[in-house]
Amino acid sequence: MDGNTLITLIIAGFVVGTYARDKVRNVFKKPRADKENTIEKVPLPAITPDTVLSTQEWLQIINDQPDKYPHIAIVGGSGSGKTTIGTAILAHRKGQVVIFSAKEGDTWAGLPYYGIDIDATYTTMRAALASIDTEVKRRLVATKQHKGLTDDWLTVVVDDFSTLLKEAPIAADIVKLVARIGRALRVRLIMLTDSQNVKAIGLEGEGESRSNFVFINLRKTAKERKAVIKLEDELTGDKVDVPMDTGLVKALADRAQLSHRQWKAPRDRNEELSDLLGISTTGFTGSYTGSTIENLIAYNPDISANEVHRQVGGNRQDVLRKVKQTKRQQALT
């Protein structure tokens, strides 16, 4: 064997060895944390009336293009799977989530949602809506002052808007504002409804904002379930109903873990100082009731006394005393 042949064999052995080493590493390599709630990217097809979108494709379209499709309306009758598909969408979308629902019994993959209280009122939900209203306006001010938003994306889910509106009129202003300018504030809407008219999704008087929504229509028959998404035909520019493959949706929703994605209102410096000093640094002219505190603790047994006081206001010592008493009573039941 001459010298050149020997050198060639050595180089070939090195290349093969390096390739084999990299393949083994890839097999045992742990997935990166930032891949937890993402799906593998696939090339998106041209949208035409003959297109059928795979689960990967339609999730990419509605989740990864917030400038083009900032908001979603999921339309379908009772039992059509609106909550299931909404959960699958959230599981593969970045950012924090807050859910408002007039229904009971939905799990939302472990994510707490605001709805009716145990005393059949909507006190807690109204307080949460007020916090969202404040957050949206805070982001708007930051944008107006050209500070640039560094906030995480926030998705606001509204299930059965018509019922929520009766109990919390503030919901109308929030939905309209976010529908109109939410994409600039990094705030997105998912509306679950049984109708796609503007009133059902909170856009009465805001018809132009309807163009900021992509509509997913769920149809349930005796034999099968069908889903279509209304997208723009790339050849004609017209809106067309594109069939969606939803065969993996239930599996995705069942495996989703959303409990760590709950949105929490940012606290201002006065509130933090109040906790550090143990006193109220701001005046409060509102009032609270014992039932409000009981509802908050029943909804979230781990809520801190300081967080209860932040939400209900009033005399700090009275609130802390009531929290301690309520937690003791609920621990005995």
KAGIGI-V673027 format. One record per residue. N is the residue number from 1. RES is the residue in one letter. PHI is phi in whole degrees, 0 to 359 (* if undefined). BURIAL is # if it has 9 or more other ideal C-beta (glycine too) atoms within 8 Angstrom, else .. D_FIRST is the distance of its C-alpha to the first C-alpha in whole Angstrom. Layout:
# KAGIGI-V673027
N_RES_PHI_BURIAL_D_FIRST, N_RES_PHI_BURIAL_D_FIRST
This chain:
# KAGIGI-V673027
1_M_*_._0, 2_D_279_._4, 3_G_295_._7, 4_N_296_._8, 5_T_297_._6, 6_L_298_#_7, 7_I_297_._10, 8_T_300_._11, 9_L_295_._11, 10_I_296_._13, 11_I_295_._15, 12_A_299_._16, 13_G_296_._16, 14_F_296_._19, 15_V_297_._21, 16_V_297_._21, 17_G_297_._22, 18_T_296_._25, 19_Y_298_._26, 20_A_296_._26, 21_R_299_._28, 22_D_295_._31, 23_K_296_._32, 24_V_295_._32, 25_R_300_._34, 26_N_296_._36, 27_V_294_._37, 28_F_263_._39, 29_K_293_._40, 30_K_287_._44, 31_P_294_._46, 32_R_290_._47, 33_A_299_._51, 34_D_284_._52, 35_K_264_._51, 36_E_303_._53, 37_N_244_._56, 38_T_232_._54, 39_I_245_._52, 40_E_297_._49, 41_K_287_._49, 42_V_232_._49, 43_P_297_._50, 44_L_275_._54, 45_P_282_._55, 46_A_292_._57, 47_I_275_#_61, 48_T_221_#_63, 49_P_300_._65, 50_D_267_._62, 51_T_287_#_60, 52_V_236_._60, 53_L_272_#_59, 54_S_287_._56, 55_T_301_#_57, 56_Q_301_#_55, 57_E_292_#_56, 58_W_287_#_59, 59_L_294_#_59, 60_Q_297_#_57, 61_I_299_#_60, 62_I_273_#_62, 63_N_262_#_61, 64_D_262_._58, 65_Q_233_#_61, 66_P_297_#_64, 67_D_289_._65, 68_K_271_._65, 69_Y_231_#_66, 70_P_292_#_68, 71_H_232_#_70, 72_I_231_#_70, 73_A_243_#_73, 74_I_259_#_72, 75_V_247_#_75, 76_G_179_#_76, 77_G_284_._79, 78_S_299_._79, 79_G_81_._76, 80_S_279_#_74, 81_G_103_#_71, 82_K_298_#_72, 83_T_295_#_71, 84_T_296_#_68, 85_I_289_#_66, 86_G_296_#_68, 87_T_296_#_66, 88_A_297_#_63, 89_I_296_#_63, 90_L_296_#_64, 91_A_296_#_61, 92_H_242_#_58, 93_R_232_#_60, 94_K_282_._60, 95_G_102_#_63, 96_Q_269_#_66, 97_V_222_#_69, 98_V_224_#_72, 99_I_238_#_74, 100_F_240_#_78, 101_S_219_#_79, 102_A_271_#_82, 103_K_261_._81, 104_E_242_._80, 105_G_105_._78, 106_D_285_#_74, 107_T_268_._72, 108_W_51_#_70, 109_A_53_#_67, 110_G_86_._68, 111_L_274_#_70, 112_P_299_#_73, 113_Y_230_#_75, 114_Y_266_#_79, 115_G_208_#_82, 116_I_282_._85, 117_D_279_#_86, 118_I_291_._87, 119_D_262_._91, 120_A_66_._90, 121_T_246_._90, 122_Y_240_#_87, 123_T_299_#_88, 124_T_295_#_84, 125_M_295_#_83, 126_R_298_#_85, 127_A_297_#_84, 128_A_293_#_81, 129_L_298_#_81, 130_A_297_#_83, 131_S_294_#_80, 132_I_295_#_78, 133_D_302_#_81, 134_T_296_#_80, 135_E_296_#_77, 136_V_299_#_77, 137_K_290_._79, 138_R_298_#_77, 139_R_294_#_74, 140_L_296_#_76, 141_V_298_._78, 142_A_299_#_75, 143_T_293_#_73, 144_K_296_._77, 145_Q_273_._76, 146_H_58_._73, 147_K_278_._71, 148_G_81_._68, 149_L_276_#_68, 150_T_246_._65, 151_D_292_._67, 152_D_292_._65, 153_W_296_#_65, 154_L_234_#_68, 155_T_252_#_69, 156_V_257_#_73, 157_V_259_#_73, 158_V_236_#_77, 159_D_251_#_77, 160_D_66_#_81, 161_F_302_#_82, 162_S_301_#_85, 163_T_291_._86, 164_L_298_#_85, 165_L_297_#_87, 166_K_296_._90, 167_E_267_#_89, 168_A_217_#_88, 169_P_303_._89, 170_I_298_#_86, 171_A_301_#_84, 172_A_297_#_85, 173_D_295_._84, 174_I_296_#_81, 175_V_298_#_79, 176_K_296_#_81, 177_L_294_#_80, 178_V_294_#_76, 179_A_300_#_76, 180_R_279_#_77, 181_I_231_._75, 182_G_301_#_73, 183_R_299_#_69, 184_A_286_._70, 185_L_258_#_71, 186_R_62_#_68, 187_V_234_#_70, 188_R_237_#_70, 189_L_248_#_72, 190_I_234_#_71, 191_M_256_#_75, 192_L_256_#_75, 193_T_208_#_78, 194_D_262_._80, 195_S_212_._81, 196_Q_258_#_79, 197_N_285_._82, 198_V_297_#_82, 199_K_293_#_85, 200_A_292_#_83, 201_I_251_#_80, 202_G_78_#_82, 203_L_247_#_82, 204_E_300_._86, 205_G_84_._87, 206_E_232_#_83, 207_G_305_._82, 208_E_295_._80, 209_S_290_#_78, 210_R_299_#_77, 211_S_291_._74, 212_N_275_#_72, 213_F_253_#_72, 214_V_255_#_69, 215_F_256_#_71, 216_I_250_#_70, 217_N_253_#_72, 218_L_254_#_72, 219_R_235_#_73, 220_K_248_#_74, 221_T_243_._75, 222_A_296_._76, 223_K_260_._73, 224_E_202_._70, 225_R_249_#_70, 226_K_234_#_69, 227_A_221_#_68, 228_V_228_#_68, 229_I_239_#_67, 230_K_269_#_69, 231_L_232_#_67, 232_E_273_._67, 233_D_295_#_65, 234_E_289_._63, 235_L_270_._64, 236_T_254_._68, 237_G_84_._69, 238_D_280_._71, 239_K_280_._71, 240_V_229_#_69, 241_D_276_._69, 242_V_253_#_65, 243_P_298_#_65, 244_M_243_#_63, 245_D_278_#_61, 246_T_246_#_62, 247_G_298_._61, 248_L_261_#_59, 249_V_298_#_62, 250_K_298_._63, 251_A_297_._60, 252_L_296_#_59, 253_A_293_#_63, 254_D_294_._63, 255_R_269_._60, 256_A_291_#_61, 257_Q_230_._62, 258_L_248_#_64, 259_S_300_#_67, 260_H_275_._65, 261_R_259_#_65, 262_Q_299_#_69, 263_W_288_._71, 264_K_234_._73, 265_A_296_._75, 266_P_295_._74, 267_R_261_._77, 268_D_272_._78, 269_R_296_._79, 270_N_296_._83, 271_E_293_#_82, 272_E_296_#_79, 273_L_296_#_82, 274_S_300_#_84, 275_D_293_._82, 276_L_293_._81, 277_L_271_._85, 278_G_75_._86, 279_I_225_._89, 280_S_271_._89, 281_T_264_._88, 282_T_229_._90, 283_G_287_._93, 284_F_224_._93, 285_T_248_._96, 286_G_276_._94, 287_S_216_._95, 288_Y_222_#_93, 289_T_236_._94, 290_G_300_._93, 291_S_295_#_92, 292_T_298_#_90, 293_I_295_#_88, 294_E_298_#_88, 295_N_296_#_86, 296_L_298_#_83, 297_I_288_#_83, 298_A_295_#_83, 299_Y_289_#_80, 300_N_220_._78, 301_P_301_._79, 302_D_271_._77, 303_I_299_#_78, 304_S_280_._79, 305_A_299_#_83, 306_N_295_._82, 307_E_292_._80, 308_V_300_#_84, 309_H_297_#_86, 310_R_299_._84, 311_Q_278_._84, 312_V_258_#_88, 313_G_71_#_89, 314_G_83_#_93, 315_N_293_._94, 316_R_300_#_90, 317_Q_296_._92, 318_D_296_._94, 319_V_295_#_90, 320_L_297_#_89, 321_R_295_._91, 322_K_293_#_91, 323_V_298_#_87, 324_K_299_#_88, 325_Q_295_._91, 326_T_294_#_89, 327_K_296_#_86, 328_R_294_._88, 329_Q_293_._90, 330_Q_289_#_87, 331_A_290_._85, 332_L_274_._88, 333_T_268_._88
